[in-house]
């Protein structure tokens, strides 16, 4: 049990250290090429999930929001590409 808790704490520490650029690059990659699953003849992906996560990081009321203006612009541009106003 202690090993699992240590692993979770290590992951939390890594997430805290991720830069705005790393987070935005990760999200853009997954927005462009989201995971897919085939159900019968139809293919589904989770792009909307990644877009919602991106929007959450842009929310000024979120204490974990992005702070780097260049990265904010990159992410907003990508969201607009898939979710026009």
KOLSE-413407 format. One record per residue (C-alpha): x, y, z. Coordinates in steps of 0.05 Angstrom, whole numbers, plus 5000, padded with zeros to 4 digits. Example, Ala and Ser with C-alpha at 12.3 -4.5 7.8 and 13.67 -1.06 7.14 Angstrom:
BEGIN
<<5246 4910 5156>>
<<5273 4979 5143>>
end
This chain:
BEGIN
<<5000 5000 5000>>
<<5056 5048 5017>>
<<5087 5035 4949>>
<<5022 5054 4914>>
<<5016 5118 4954>>
<<5088 5136 4938>>
<<5075 5125 4864>>
<<5014 5170 4866>>
<<5053 5225 4903>>
<<5109 5219 4851>>
<<5059 5228 4794>>
<<5029 5288 4830>>
<<5098 5319 4837>>
<<5113 5308 4763>>
<<5047 5340 4744>>
<<5062 5401 4787>>
<<5128 5411 4750>>
<<5100 5405 4680>>
<<5110 5470 4643>>
<<5054 5506 4607>>
<<5088 5488 4541>>
<<5090 5414 4559>>
<<5017 5413 4579>>
<<4995 5450 4517>>
<<5037 5406 4471>>
<<5007 5344 4503>>
<<4935 5370 4495>>
<<4945 5394 4424>>
<<4973 5326 4405>>
<<4912 5291 4434>>
<<4863 5341 4405>>
<<4893 5330 4336>>
<<4898 5254 4342>>
<<4851 5231 4397>>
<<4844 5158 4418>>
<<4792 5121 4377>>
<<4750 5059 4385>>
<<4709 5022 4333>>
<<4639 5000 4353>>
<<4608 4962 4297>>
<<4617 5004 4235>>
<<4625 5069 4272>>
<<4689 5100 4300>>
<<4686 5143 4362>>
<<4741 5187 4392>>
<<4750 5227 4455>>
<<4770 5294 4424>>
<<4714 5330 4461>>
<<4744 5306 4527>>
<<4812 5337 4510>>
<<4778 5401 4487>>
<<4740 5406 4554>>
<<4806 5395 4592>>
<<4839 5450 4550>>
<<4782 5497 4564>>
<<4787 5482 4638>>
<<4860 5503 4637>>
<<4841 5568 4604>>
<<4787 5584 4655>>
<<4809 5646 4694>>
<<4773 5619 4756>>
<<4815 5555 4756>>
<<4874 5560 4804>>
<<4912 5512 4759>>
<<4900 5553 4696>>
<<4955 5565 4645>>
<<4996 5628 4655>>
<<5041 5632 4594>>
<<5006 5678 4543>>
<<5041 5646 4483>>
<<5017 5577 4505>>
<<4947 5603 4520>>
<<4944 5631 4448>>
<<4968 5564 4419>>
<<4914 5526 4457>>
<<4858 5575 4441>>
<<4876 5571 4367>>
<<4873 5495 4369>>
<<4806 5495 4405>>
<<4778 5542 4352>>
<<4802 5495 4297>>
<<4757 5440 4323>>
<<4703 5480 4358>>
<<4688 5543 4318>>
<<4653 5600 4353>>
end
